[in-house]
Amino acid sequence: MRGVLRSLAVAAAGGGLVLGAAHLPSLNLVQATSQAGDARVTRTHAEAVTKAQRICPGPEALGIEGLPDAVAQTVTVAAVTAPPAALPEGFTTAKGIGSLTVSGLPLGGTWGAPATARGQVVPGQISTAQSVLVTGTGAIAPGTVATQRSWVKVGDNRGLVTTACMPAADSSWLVAGGAEPGRRERLVLTNPGPNAVTVDLAVLGAKGPIQSPNGHGLVVGPHARTVVLLDAIAGSEPSPVVHVTAQGGEVAAVLSDTWLDGIVPRGGDDAVPVAEPAREQVIVGLPIDGPATLRVAVPGDIEAVVQARVLTSTGPKGLPVDAVTRVPGHSTRDIDLSALPPGAYAVQVRADVPVVAAAMAARRGPAGTPSDLAWSGSSSPIRTLAGMALHGPTDIGFNNWLDLAATKAPASAMVTTVADNGVVTAKEVAIQADSVSSLLLAGASSVWVTPRTGLVRAAVVPSIGDAKGVLFSVTPLTDLSLTTTLPPLREVRGE
């Protein structure tokens, strides 16, 4: 799948990699303003966060409201915080110690001993109808990430699913799913807060908004999760896009897309929230080698004129189909990318009104053999730091690739990896304008991307092959909030 890019591979455990001379400005900001003839000075400053939460959906097939659990499912979780070498230059954490813990939602159960050192992975395994709450506190809080993985080798549910555990939000856009027989979408809503939250689901489709009362007024209890079947809201919509809005609090939303084509398992993946509606969207980590689709949705009333192209290791390329598409307001459109030659791509979407976007790639073998699919959603540029836990040394045979994309101008980023034995390695990577670069993360338990110059986006593409074919997934990396801005302080000097 990645042979053409192996010349760019970097072994994570390799030595001799040094930090570049460029650096980011300090994030401990102090801003002062004054007015002529006035002795007042207003100071605003940011301090390192002392609490960070990430929420993993847990077993997506368990706990569906109104239905008994039809299958057993086990998922694993790995949580980690960024090593000091990955933190931006000049960043200062809070004083004292901290901890990283993994626990269940609804409340109950703690998995793994808490970590008190940066770069130390906390593992967990869940087989019950629970989501997972990952909490970093104190000096260890900045740079907290977690990843959920489901790896099923045989049977109807064969597939590889990796999910970035995300913070809760009051608005989330999810792009995944289809109308093929045997296609099933499960929406997992998790409320980490102490109060019940009311959730509304608005689904856009190829012919416009889906009108259904089943998606309104869903109540997710305190410290609880709710799993609903999207079919109960969207019916047989071929290209659904879901907008999740919460009132009275925030929820973490994940859309699980699985497909059993008769008796042939077609795999599945989890879709996490994509970038908020904007006139430009960039999707990183699209490993095409067979069927592939770009899905675009227009949230507003006005029709969008959408232009799309792919970014490659040698620069931007046009699509093999008409690159300009009109999408009516409040509707979606799928654009076929299957004619693109095998390779690692990013997709750049531009429109004259705000849109949301994601893309799906599939791996197909001979007729009647199992396959897999993966969704990659659009993401925003990394401004401070992004990272991912890659699970542990027991995952023998996995290949993890890091895809980096730059838009508008050349860019660079520091890529830091932590090996299974704790060795930290860093390398500055340059990406040409409107291009992608791929690195093999051999032997790494976590990877971190610190931007240096330009606009950088990233995704991790894990895969593993067996006699029946290739299983793979895509996890876009999102920017981490390392600081919190305190209320302004006003200093009044004497007259």
VEXSEDREN-173310 format. One record per residue: residue in one letter; y, z, x of N, C-alpha, C in turn. Coordinates in steps of 0.1 Angstrom, whole numbers, plus 5000, padded with zeros to 4 digits. Layout:
AYZXYZXYZX...
//
This chain:
M498850005008500050005000501250005008R501250065020502450085028502350025042G501349925044501149875057502349815063V503249745055504349675060505449775065L505249905061506250005065505850095076R504550075081504050175090504850185103S505550085106506350095119507450195118L507750235105508750335103508250475102A506850495103506250615101506650725111V506750845107507050955116506051065113A505251105122504351215120505051345120A504851425109505551545107505351645118A504151645124503951745134504351705148G504851585149505251535162506351615169G506451615182507451695189508551605194G509551665200510551595207511651535198L511751575185512751525176513951625177V515151565178516251655180517251625169L518151715166519151705156520251615161G520851535152521851445156523151525158A524151455164525451525167526251545155A526151455145526951465133526551585125H527451645118527151765110527951765097L527451845087528151865075529251975076P530251975069531252085069530652205063S531152325067530652445061530852455046L529852515039529952525025530552655020N530952745030531652865026533152835025L533552785013534852725011535852835008V537052815014538252905010539352805008Q539952814996540952724992542252804989A543352774995544552854992545652754987T546452794977547552724972548752814971S549952754973551152834971552152744965Q553252804959554352724953555652774960A556452674961557752704967558552804959G559052904966559753014959558853114952D557553104954556653194947555753254958A555553384957554753454967553353464964R552853394953551453414949550553314957V549453354960548453274967547153284959T546553174955545253174948544153134957R543153214958542053184967540753164959T540053054961538753034955537753014966H536653084965535653074976534253064970A533353004978531952994973531053074983E530053134977529153214985527753164982A526853194991525453154989524853214977V524053134969523353184958522453294962T522253394953521353504956520153504946K520153404937519053384928518853244924A517653184926517353054922516053044915Q516052964904514852954896514452814895R513152794895512552664892511352684882I511252594873510252604862509252484862C507952514863506952414863506352414849P505952304844505452294830504052364828G503252384838501952434836501052324830P499852364826498852264820499452204808E499752074809500552004798499651984785A498351984787497451954776497052084768L497552194773497152324766498352384759G498052444747499152514740499852424730I499352314726500052224717500152294703E501352304698501452374685500652314674G499852394667499152354656497752294659L497452284672496152224676495452314685P494052314684493352394694493252314707D493152384718493052324731491652244732A491852114733490652024732489952014746V490652034757490052024770490552134779A489852154790490252254800491152184810Q492052254815492952194825493452294835T493452264848493952344858494952274866V496052334869497152274878497352374889T497852324900498252404912499752394913V500352504919501752514921501952554936A502952494943503352534956504852554956A505252674960506752704961507052734975V508352704979508752724993510252714993T510852775004512252775006512552695019A513752645020514052555032514052635045P513552575055513652645068515052645073P515452735082516852735087517252605092A516352525099516752405105517252295095A516752305082517152205072518452245065L518952365066520152405059521352335066P522352295058523552225063524252305074E524752235083525552295094526652385089G526652515094527652605090527352685077F526252655071525852735059525352875063T525852975055525453115058524853175045T523653225047522953285035523453425033A523053495022523453635020522753725030K523353835032522853935042521554005036G520754055044519654125040518354045038I517354085031516154015029516053955015G515053875013514853824999513353794997S513053734986511653714983511453584974L510253524975509953414967508653444959T508753434946507653474937507253364927V506053364923505553274913504853344902S505353334890504853414878504753324866G504153384855503953304843504953314832L505053214824505853214812505053154801P504753224790505153364787504853464798L505653564798505553664809504153714811G503653714823502253764825501753694837G501253764846500553704858501453674869T501053704881501853664893500753604903W501053494908500153424917500653424931G499753464940500053464954500953574958A500853624971501753724976503153664977P504253744974505553694976505853654990A506653554992507053515006508353585009T508553625021509753685026510353605038A509753495041510253415052510453275048R511453205053511753065049510652975055G510252875047509252785051507852825048Q507652955043506353005039506052965025V504852895023504452845010503752955002V504152964989503553054980502752964970P501352974970500552894961500252964948G499852884938499352934926498452834919Q497652884910496652804902496652854888I496852764878497052804864496052724855S495352794847494452734838494652774823T495752844820496052894807497352824802A497652844789498752774783500052844787Q500452834799501652894805502452794813S503752814813504552754823504652844835V505352804845505352884858506852904862L507253024864508553054868508553084883V509253014891509453034905510853094908T510853204914512153274916512353304931G513453264936513953304950515153394948T515053504956516153604955516653634968G517853694968518553744981518753634991A518553665003518853575014517953455014I516753455007515853355007516053254995A517053284986517253204974517653064977P518653034985519152904987518052804992G517852694986516852594991515452624985T515452684973514152714967513652594959V512452544962511852434955510352464951A509752394942508352414938507852284933T506552254935505852134930504652174923Q504352114911503152124904502252004906R500952024908500051904910498851924901S498451814895497151804888496351684894W495151714899494351604905492951614899V492751514891491451504884490751374889K489551394895488851284902487951204893V487451264882486551194874486851224859G486251144850486351174836487551104829D487751134816488851064809490151094814N490351214820491751254825491951224840R491151134846491251094860492751054863G493351114873494651074877495251184886L496351144892497151234901498551244895V498951374893500251404887500951504896T502151464901502951564908504251574901T504651704899505851734891506851824899A508051774900509051864906509451974896C509352094900509752204891511252214891M511852214879513252204877513852324871P515152344873515852454866516052414851A516252514843516552484828517952424827A518152354816519352284813519552274798D520852254794521052234779521052094775S520852004784520751854781519851794791S518851714787517951644796517551514790W517451414798517051274794515651254801L514651214793513251194797512851054794V512350984804511950844802510450824805A509650794796508150774798507550744785G506250694786505450674774505350524770G504550504760504250374755503450374742A503150254737502550254723501150204724E500550184736499150134737498150234731P497150184725496050274719495550374730G495450494727495050594737496150654745R497450604744498550654751499050784744R499250894751499651014745500751084754E501851124747502951184754503051324748R503051424757503251564754504551614760L505351674752506651724757506551874758V506751924770506652064773508052124775L508452224766509752284766509552434770T510252474780510052614785511452684785N511452804779512652884779512553004788P513253004799513153124808514053244805G514853224794515753334791515253434781P516053544779515653654770515853624755N516553514752516853484737516153354733A515853344720515253224715516353114716V515852984718516652874720516252764709T517252704703516952594693517152464700V516152374699516052244706516052134696D516852034698516851904691516351794700L515551704694515051594702515551464695A516251384703516651254698515951144706V515251054699514450954706515050814703L515350744714515750604713514550514715G514650404708513550304710514050164711A513150064711513449924713514349874702K514149934690514949884678515949984674G516250084682517350174679516750314678P517650414673517150554672515950564662I515150664666513950694658514350804648Q514250774635514650874625513450964622S513551094625512451184622512951324621P512551394610512951534609512151624618N511051574624510251664632510751704645G511851644650512351674663513651764662H513951814650515151894649514852044646G515652124652515452274650514252334655L513652274666512552344673512952474679V512252574677512552704683511652744694V512152764706511352804717511752954720G510753044719510953184719511453234733P511853354734512253404747511153414757H511353374769510353374780509053304775A509253184769508053124762508152974765R507052904761506952754761506452704748T506852574745506452504733506052364738V504852324733504352184736504252104723V504851994723504851914711504351774714L503751704705503251564707504451474703L504851384712505951294709505551194698D504251164696503851084685504351134671A504451264670504851324657506251294654I507051254665508451224663508751074664A508151014674508450874677507450774672G506250824666505250734661504750644672S504650514670504150414679505150344687E506250404690507350344697506950294711P507150164714506650114727507450154739S508650194738509450224750510450344746P509850464745510650574741511450634752V512650684749513550764758513950884749V513751004755514051124747515251204753H516151244744517251324748516951464742V516851564751516651704747517951784748T518351844737519551924737519152064732A519752164739519352304735520652374731Q520552464721521552554717521152694718G522052784722521752924724521052954737G521052864746520352884759520052754766E519152754775518652634782517152634782V516652504784515152494785514952394796A513752404802513252304811512352214804A512552084805511851984797511151884806V509851864803508951774810508151684800L508051554802507351464793506151414801S504951454796503651414802503151284795D502851184803502451054798501051024803T500051024795498650994799498150884790W497050814796496550694789495050684791L494350684780492950654780492750524772D492450414779492350284773490950254768G490650304756489250294752488450404759I487550354768486850454776487250444790V488350374793488750354807490050444809P489950534818491150624821492150544829R493450534824494550464830495450554838G495150684839495950784846497050834838G498050894845499150954839500151004849D501251054844502251114852503251204844D503951294850504951374843506351314846A507151304836508551254837509451384836V510251404847511251514847512551444843P513651524841514951474837515451374847V515951264842516651164851518051194852A518751114860520251134862520951114848E522051194846522751174834523351034832P523650994820524150864817525350824826A525250704832526250654841526150504842R527250434847527250294847526450234859E526050324868525150284879523950394880Q522750344880521550424882520750364893V520150454902519350414913518050494912I516950414912515550474911514950454925V514550564931513950554944512450594943G511650524952510150564952509450484941L509450344942508750264933507750184941P506450224943505550154951504750054942I505249924943504749824934503549754941D502449744933501249664937500449634925G501149564916500549534903501549554892P501149594880502049614869503149704872A504349674868505549754870506549724859T507349824854508349804844509549894846L510649834844511949904844512349934830R512650054827513150094813514550144814V515450084805516850114805517150154790A517950264788518450304775519950314775V520550284763521950294761522250414752P522750524756522950634747524150614737G525150534741526350514733526250404722D527350384715527350294704527450144709I528050124720528349984725527249924732E526949794730525949714737526249714752A525249724760525349724775524949594780V525749544790525249424798524749484811V523449474813522749544824522349444834Q522749474847522249394858521349484867A520249424872519349504880518849424892R518649494903518049434915517249534922V516449494931515649584939516149594953L515949714959516349734973515049744981T515049674993513849675001514249715015S513249715024513449755038514349655045T514549535039515349435046516549405037G516849485028518149465020517849435005P518849404997518749384983518049254980K517349254969516649124964516849114949G516948994944517048974930515748994923L515749004910514449024903513848884900P512548874899511848754896512148704881V512748794873513048754859514648764859D515148724847516648724845517148864848A518048874858518549004862519649064853V520048984843521149024834520449044820T520549164814519949194802520949264793R520949224780521749294770520949394762V521449514762520749624755521649674744P521249674731522149724721522349874722G523449924716523650074717522550144710H522350274715521350364709519950294709S519650214720518350154720517850134735T516650094736516050074749515549934752R515249904764514749774768513849794780D512649724780511749724792511949594799I511949594812512149474820510949464830D510249354829508949344837509249324852L508649404860508849384875507549354882S506549314874505149294879505049174889A505949084889505848964897506348994911L506949114914507449144927506249164937P506349114949505249134958504949284962P503749314966503549454969504549514980G504949634978505849694987506549824981A507349884990508050004986509449964982Y509849994970511149954964511950064959A513350044958514150114950514750014940V515250064928515849974918517250024916Q518149924916519549954913519949894900V520449974891520849924878522349944876R523049844872524449854869524749804855A525649864848525949824834527449854832D527949794821529349804818529649934809V528549994805528650124798527650214803P527750354801526750444807525350414801V524350424810522850404807522050514814V520850524810519850604817518650504821A517850544831516850444835515750514843A514550454842513350494850512450374851A511550384860510550274862509150324864M508250244859506750284860506050174868A505150224877504250134884502850174881A501950084882500450114879499650044890R498450104892497450054901496250014893R495849884894494749834886493649774896G492449804893491349744900490649634891P489449604894488749504885488649554871A488449464861488449494847487349604844G487749704836486849804832486849924842T487549914853487550024863488750114861P488650244864489850334863491050294870S492250334866493450304873494350424872D495550414877496550524876497950464874L498850544870500250504868501150614872A502450574875503450674880504750634875W505550734871506950714867507950774877S508950694880510050744889511350724881G512050844880513350834872514550824882S515650784876516850764884517350904889S517950904900518451034906519851014912S520551124914521851124920521751134935P522851094942522851104957522651254960I522051274972521851414977523151454984R523851554980525051594986524951704996T523951804994523851915003522451915009L521451925001520051945006519051914994A517951844997516851834988515551854995G514551894988513251924994512151924984M510951934990509751934982508552004989A507852084982506652144987505452044985L504752014996503751914996502251964994H502152094991500952164990500352185003G499052235004498552295016497552215023P496952265034495952195042494652165035T494352225023493152185016493152045010D494351985009494551855003494151745013I492951745017492451655027492451505021G492951415029492951275025494151225018F495151315015496351265009497351205019N497951095015499051045022500351065014N501351135021502651155015503651075022W504350985014505450905020506750955015L507750955024509150985019509850855019D510350815007511250695006512650735006L513550675014514950705014515650575010A516750585003517550464999519050495001A519750385005521150395007521850284999T522950314992523650214985525050214989K525650094988527050064991527350045005A526850135014527150135028525950195036P525850175049524750235057524850385055A523750455056523750595055522750655065S522750785066521850855075521550995069A520351045073519951185068519151245079M519151375079518251455087517051485079V515851445084514551475077513851585085T513651695078512951805084511651835078T510651855085509351885080508752015085V508052085077507352205082505852175081A505152185092503752155093502952265087D501652245085500752345080500752465089N500852445102500852555111502252625114G503252585106504552635107505552575116V505052465124505952395133506952315125V508252335129509352265123509752145131T509852025125510251905132511351835125A512351785132513551725126513851585132K514251495124514551365129515751305121E516751245127517751185120517351035117V517450995105516950865100518150785095A518250665100519350575095518750475085I519550455074519150355064520250255062Q519850125063520850025061521450015047A522549955046523249945033522349875023D522249925011521449865000520049835004S519349935011518049925016517250055015V515950045018515150165018514450175031S514050295035513250325046512150425042S510950415048509850495044509250565056L508850695055508350765066507050835061L506050835069504750905066504851045070L504551135061504651285063503351335066A502851305078501451355082501451495085G500551575078500351715082501451805077A502351765068503451845065503151925052S503652055052503552135040504752125031S505952085037507152065030508051965037V508951905030509851805036511251835030W512251815039513651845035514551735039V515551695031516451585034517851645034T518551635045519951685046520851565049P521751525040522551405042523451415053R523651305060524651305071525851215068T525551095065526650995062526150915050G527150865042526750765032526150835020L525650745010524950794998523450775000V522750895000521350895003520650954990R519550874986518650924976517250924982A516351004976515051014982513951044971A512751014975511551044966510351054975V509351134971508051144978507051074969V506150994976505050924970503750964976P503051054969501751094973500651004968S499550984975498450904971497250944978I496150904971494750934977493850824971G492950774979492050674975490650724975D489850664966488350684966487650554962A486350564960485550444957486050374944K486750454935487150394922488550334923G489250364933490650314934491550414940V492850384938493950464943494550544932L494750674935495550764926496850794933F497950794925499250814931500250864921S501350914926502450964918503750954925V504850984919506150974925506951094921T507651154930508551274927509951244934P510951204925512251194931512751334935L513551344946514151464951515551484945T515851604941517151634935517951724944D519251714943520151794951520051934947L520052024957519952174954521352244955S521552334945522752414945522552524955L523252524966523152634976524152744975T525252714968526352804967526752824952T527452934950528052954937529552994939T530452934930531852954932532253084924L532853174931533353304925534653284918P534953364908536253354901537453354911P538553284908539653284918540253424919L540653454931541353574935542853544937R543653614930545153594932545753704940E546353664951547053764959548553754956V549153864953550553864951551253944962R552153874969552853934980554153994974G554654084982555954154978557054054978E558054074969559253994969560054014981
//
